[in-house]
Amino acid sequence: LPICEQKMTLQETIEQIHPLSKEAMDRAKAHWDGIAKPLHSLGKLEDVLIQIAGITGKEEISIEKRALLTFCADNGVVEENVTQSGQEVTATVAENFLQEKATAAILCRGAHADLFPIDIGMARDTKVPRYKVAYGTKNMAKGPAMTREEAVRALETGIAVAEEKIAAGYQLMATGEMGIGNTTTSSAMAAVFLNQPVPELTGRGAGLSSEGLARKIAAIEKAIAINQPDPSDPIDVLAKVGGFDIAGMAGVFLAGAAHGVPVVMDGFISCVAALLAARIAPFAKEPVGIEGISHIRLQECDRINAIEENLTELGVRVEETENGLRIYPAERIKPCQIKTYDDHRVAMSFTLPGLKAEGVEIIDPYCCRKTFEDFYEVLEESVY
């Protein structure tokens, strides 16, 4: 495994990134096909193992030493009253990581993974190790969240932290974050990168009311209008409407891709950081992730993946084609839970088969109200 004696710059990291090793993936596939079992019977687990082989360049896989890197930072946009909690909560939760009181710490203990909280930009100093770029970002609804220089420094901080762990022998890294207001910054970045309406990519965060959600959407739209981030310049987008925590995680993805170490995406904010990394270094789209979270709507194909997973849960046979999915009807719908992932189209699509099958439960169905407020009332009137 190539390990740098000192941290690489952003540009040096980008230059080290190459596509997945097809040769290693072919060898890994041949290995798993040669085991006494039905072909591809391990499903997605088998796919992930083959992908890891492509990332590391080795068909022999070892991920025994694991780390969760949690970047903690504050966001100036909280001034716009877009969050349920106050900014002081960032530091409180960050220190709980050290005391193993936070949920992430408990889960890490169960997964035999080491947790490393990192202060990349909290508004005050704590006992969390300091890699601070600044004491929080500025309010992006009034101007750029950070300077371009700070954006690059935050990315390189993430690279440096990842390289420290790689040098210490960690074979698998996951990304995490803690920062009140960071669903606002991540939604803003996603909207710019994907050229999608802000309401489509903005949720309630930690539990905003409808009035709070409206303020959040308005703040993001105002920030984009004032700052005019250039979607073709990912560092410009980061500097104008992003956050230090997002930058740090993106640095980890880039370092993982450069060093051939798999990095796990988990959750919307982490996936926006991965999207940033992919925009900075296009080859990072392949080696940076292990089976990204399909319900995060970073690309249209992710919604397709979510629908495919739900159809499979229902017992429907689905085949991928070059341009979409081929769906074969099921003889009998299996009882199951269908996750909507806060996607109104998924909710409405899967409500219909649920009407005709016993035991099908739609999780969080009311997200469809954002586009069809009385959808279920209309159904009740029209379906016998």
C-alpha positions in Angstrom: 0.0 0.0 0.0 1.6 3.3 -1.0 1.9 5.6 2.0 3.2 9.2 1.8 5.7 10.4 4.4 3.9 13.7 4.5 0.5 14.8 3.4 -0.1 15.4 -0.3 -1.6 18.6 -1.6 -5.0 18.5 -3.2 -3.4 18.6 -6.7 -0.9 15.8 -5.9 -3.8 13.7 -4.5 -5.9 14.2 -7.7 -2.9 13.1 -9.8 -2.6 9.8 -7.9 -6.2 8.8 -8.6 -6.8 6.1 -11.2 -9.8 3.9 -12.2 -10.6 0.6 -10.5 -8.3 -2.3 -11.3 -10.3 -4.4 -13.7 -7.7 -7.2 -13.4 -8.1 -7.4 -9.7 -11.9 -7.4 -10.0 -11.8 -10.2 -12.6 -9.6 -12.2 -10.3 -11.9 -11.6 -7.3 -14.9 -12.6 -9.4 -13.2 -15.7 -10.6 -12.4 -16.6 -7.0 -16.0 -16.2 -5.8 -17.4 -18.0 -8.8 -15.0 -20.9 -8.0 -16.4 -21.4 -4.5 -19.0 -24.2 -4.1 -22.1 -22.1 -4.1 -24.6 -20.9 -6.7 -23.2 -18.1 -8.9 -23.6 -14.7 -7.4 -25.6 -16.1 -4.5 -24.1 -13.7 -2.0 -25.7 -10.9 -4.0 -24.6 -7.4 -3.1 -22.1 -8.6 -0.6 -20.3 -10.3 -3.4 -20.5 -7.2 -5.6 -18.9 -5.1 -2.7 -16.1 -7.6 -2.3 -15.3 -7.4 -6.0 -15.4 -3.6 -5.8 -13.0 -3.6 -2.9 -10.6 -5.7 -4.9 -10.8 -3.1 -7.7 -10.1 -0.3 -5.2 -7.2 -2.0 -3.5 -5.8 -3.8 -6.6 -5.7 -7.1 -4.7 -8.2 -9.9 -4.8 -7.3 -10.9 -1.2 -9.4 -8.6 1.0 -8.6 -7.5 4.5 -10.7 -4.9 6.2 -10.0 -5.8 9.8 -8.7 -2.4 10.9 -11.6 0.1 10.5 -12.0 3.8 11.3 -14.9 6.3 11.3 -13.6 9.8 10.7 -16.2 12.3 12.0 -15.6 15.9 11.0 -17.1 18.5 13.3 -17.8 22.0 12.2 -20.2 24.9 12.6 -22.1 26.7 9.9 -22.9 30.4 9.8 -26.2 29.9 8.0 -27.8 28.9 11.4 -28.3 32.6 11.8 -31.2 32.2 9.3 -33.1 30.1 11.9 -32.9 27.0 9.6 -32.2 24.5 12.4 -34.1 22.9 15.3 -31.1 23.0 17.6 -28.7 25.8 18.5 -25.1 26.0 17.3 -23.9 25.0 20.8 -25.1 21.4 20.2 -22.2 20.8 17.7 -19.6 21.0 20.4 -21.6 19.0 23.0 -22.2 16.1 20.7 -18.6 16.2 19.4 -17.3 15.8 23.0 -19.7 13.0 23.5 -17.9 11.1 20.7 -14.8 11.1 23.0 -16.8 9.7 25.9 -18.5 7.0 23.8 -21.9 8.5 24.7 -23.0 9.3 21.1 -24.8 6.7 19.0 -22.0 6.7 16.5 -19.5 5.7 19.2 -21.7 2.9 20.4 -22.2 1.5 16.9 -18.4 1.7 16.3 -17.8 -0.3 19.4 -20.2 -3.0 18.1 -18.6 -3.0 14.7 -15.0 -3.1 16.1 -14.2 0.2 14.4 -12.2 3.1 15.9 -13.9 6.5 16.1 -11.9 9.7 15.5 -13.8 13.0 15.9 -12.0 15.9 14.2 -12.5 19.6 14.9 -12.2 21.0 11.4 -14.2 24.1 12.2 -16.2 24.3 15.3 -17.2 27.7 16.7 -15.4 27.0 20.0 -12.5 24.9 21.2 -13.2 21.6 22.9 -11.3 18.4 23.9 -11.8 17.1 20.3 -8.5 17.0 18.4 -8.0 20.3 16.6 -7.4 20.5 12.8 -9.4 23.7 12.7 -9.5 25.7 9.5 -11.6 28.5 11.1 -14.1 29.0 13.9 -17.1 28.1 11.7 -18.1 29.3 8.3 -19.8 32.6 7.6 -23.5 32.9 6.8 -23.8 31.9 3.2 -27.1 33.7 2.9 -25.2 37.0 3.2 -22.0 36.0 1.3 -19.5 33.2 0.7 -19.4 30.6 3.5 -15.6 30.6 3.3 -12.7 31.8 1.1 -11.4 29.7 -1.7 -8.1 29.3 0.3 -10.0 28.0 3.3 -11.9 25.6 1.0 -8.7 24.1 -0.3 -7.2 24.0 3.2 -10.3 22.1 4.5 -10.0 19.6 1.6 -6.3 19.1 2.4 -7.1 18.7 6.1 -9.3 15.8 5.2 -6.6 14.3 3.0 -4.1 14.7 5.8 -6.3 13.0 8.4 -7.0 10.1 6.1 -3.3 9.7 5.3 -2.6 9.6 9.1 -5.0 6.7 9.4 -3.7 4.9 6.3 -0.2 5.2 7.6 -1.4 3.7 10.9 -2.7 0.6 9.0 -6.4 1.3 8.7 -7.8 -0.7 5.7 -11.4 0.7 5.6 -12.6 4.2 6.5 -16.1 5.6 6.9 -17.0 9.3 6.8 -19.2 11.0 9.4 -20.0 14.6 10.4 -21.4 16.7 13.2 -22.4 20.2 12.6 -25.7 22.0 13.2 -26.9 23.4 9.9 -25.0 21.0 7.7 -28.1 19.6 6.0 -28.6 23.1 4.8 -25.2 23.4 3.2 -25.3 19.9 1.7 -28.7 20.6 0.1 -27.3 23.8 -1.3 -24.3 22.1 -2.8 -26.4 19.2 -4.2 -28.9 21.6 -5.8 -26.0 23.5 -7.5 -24.1 20.4 -8.7 -27.2 18.6 -10.0 -29.1 21.6 -11.3 -32.2 20.6 -9.4 -34.8 22.8 -7.6 -33.8 23.4 -4.0 -37.1 22.0 -2.5 -36.4 18.7 -4.3 -33.1 18.2 -2.4 -34.0 19.8 1.0 -35.5 17.9 3.9 -36.4 18.6 7.5 -33.0 17.8 8.9 -33.3 16.9 12.5 -37.0 17.5 12.6 -37.9 21.0 11.4 -41.5 22.1 11.3 -43.1 23.0 8.0 -42.4 26.7 8.8 -38.8 25.8 9.5 -38.5 23.9 6.3 -39.8 26.9 4.4 -37.1 29.1 6.0 -34.5 26.6 5.2 -35.4 26.4 1.5 -35.6 30.2 1.3 -32.2 30.5 2.9 -30.6 28.1 0.4 -32.3 29.8 -2.5 -31.1 33.2 -1.3 -27.5 31.9 -0.8 -27.4 30.5 -4.3 -28.8 33.7 -5.8 -26.4 36.0 -3.9 -23.2 33.9 -4.3 -23.8 32.5 -7.8 -21.7 29.4 -7.3 -20.2 27.9 -10.5 -21.3 24.3 -10.9 -18.3 23.7 -13.2 -15.9 24.8 -10.5 -16.5 22.4 -7.5 -14.2 24.4 -5.1 -16.2 27.5 -5.9 -19.4 25.7 -4.9 -17.8 24.5 -1.7 -16.4 27.9 -0.8 -19.7 29.7 -1.5 -22.4 27.4 -0.1 -20.5 24.5 1.6 -19.1 23.6 5.0 -15.8 22.6 6.5 -17.1 19.2 7.5 -18.2 18.4 3.9 -14.8 19.5 2.7 -13.0 17.3 5.2 -15.1 14.2 4.2 -14.4 15.0 0.5 -10.7 15.0 1.3 -11.0 11.5 2.9 -12.7 10.2 -0.3 -10.0 11.7 -2.4 -7.2 10.3 -0.2 -8.9 6.9 -0.2 -9.1 6.9 -4.0 -5.4 8.0 -4.3 -4.1 5.3 -1.8 -6.4 2.4 -2.9 -8.3 2.3 0.5 -12.1 1.9 0.4 -14.2 4.6 2.0 -17.8 4.2 3.0 -20.5 6.8 2.2 -23.4 6.9 4.7 -26.1 9.4 4.6 -27.0 12.5 2.6 -24.2 14.8 3.8 -21.6 12.1 3.3 -22.9 11.5 -0.2 -22.7 15.2 -1.0 -19.1 15.1 0.1 -18.5 12.2 -2.2 -20.2 14.1 -5.0 -17.9 17.0 -4.4 -14.9 14.6 -4.5 -16.2 13.1 -7.8 -16.5 16.6 -9.3 -13.0 17.5 -8.2 -11.5 14.3 -9.5 -13.8 12.4 -11.9 -11.9 9.1 -11.4 -12.9 9.2 -7.7 -16.4 8.2 -8.7 -15.2 4.6 -9.0 -12.6 3.9 -6.3 -14.0 6.1 -3.6 -17.1 4.2 -2.4 -18.4 0.9 -1.3 -21.9 0.6 -2.6 -23.2 4.2 -1.9 -26.5 4.7 -0.2 -28.9 4.3 -3.1 -31.7 6.4 -1.7 -29.6 9.6 -1.7 -30.7 11.3 -4.8 -27.4 12.4 -6.1 -28.1 11.1 -9.6 -31.3 10.0 -11.3 -30.0 6.4 -11.3 -30.0 6.3 -7.5 -33.8 6.7 -7.5 -33.9 3.8 -10.0 -31.7 1.8 -7.6 -34.1 2.5 -4.7 -37.1 1.5 -6.8 -35.3 -1.7 -7.9 -34.5 -2.7 -4.3 -38.2 -2.1 -3.3 -39.5 -4.1 -6.2 -37.2 -7.0 -5.3 -38.5 -6.9 -1.7 -42.0 -7.3 -3.1 -40.9 -10.4 -4.9 -40.8 -9.0 -8.4 -38.0 -10.1 -10.7 -36.1 -7.1 -12.0 -33.4 -7.1 -14.7 -31.2 -4.1 -15.5 -31.0 -3.2 -19.2 -28.8 -0.7 -20.9 -31.4 2.0 -20.6 -33.5 1.0 -17.6 -35.2 -1.9 -15.9 -37.2 -4.8 -17.2 -39.8 -5.8 -14.6 -41.5 -9.2 -14.5 -44.7 -9.5 -12.6 -44.7 -11.5 -9.4 -47.2 -14.4 -8.9 -47.7 -13.2 -5.3 -46.5 -10.0 -3.6 -44.5 -10.7 -0.5 -45.3 -9.0 2.8 -42.6 -6.4 3.4 -41.7 -2.9 4.4 -41.2 -0.4 1.6 -38.9 2.5 2.4 -39.7 5.8 0.6 -36.4 7.5 1.6 -38.4 10.8 1.7 -38.9 10.6 -2.0 -42.4 11.5 -3.0 -42.3 9.6 -6.3 -41.2 6.4 -4.6 -44.0 6.8 -2.0 -46.7 7.2 -4.5 -45.4 4.5 -6.8 -45.3 1.9 -4.1 -48.6 2.8 -2.5 -50.4 1.4 -5.5 -49.2 -2.2 -5.3 -49.6 -2.0 -1.5 -53.4 -1.5 -2.0 -53.7 -5.0 -3.5 -51.3 -6.9 -1.2 -51.6 -7.9 2.4 -48.7 -7.1 4.7 -47.1 -4.4 2.6 -46.2 -1.4 4.7 -45.0 1.9 3.3 -42.6 3.6 5.6 -42.9 7.4 5.8 -45.5 7.7 3.1 -46.5 11.3 3.8 -43.5 12.7 2.1 -45.6 12.7 -1.1 -47.6 15.6 0.3 -44.8 17.9 -0.9 -46.1 17.6 -4.4 -49.6 16.0 -4.0 -51.0 17.2 -0.7 -54.2 15.2 -0.7 -52.8 12.1 -2.5 -54.1 9.6 0.1 -57.5 11.3 0.4 -57.9 11.0 -3.4 -57.0 7.4 -3.2 -59.5 6.7 -0.5 -62.2 8.2 -2.7 -61.2 6.4 -5.9 -60.2 2.9 -4.8 -62.8 0.4 -3.6 
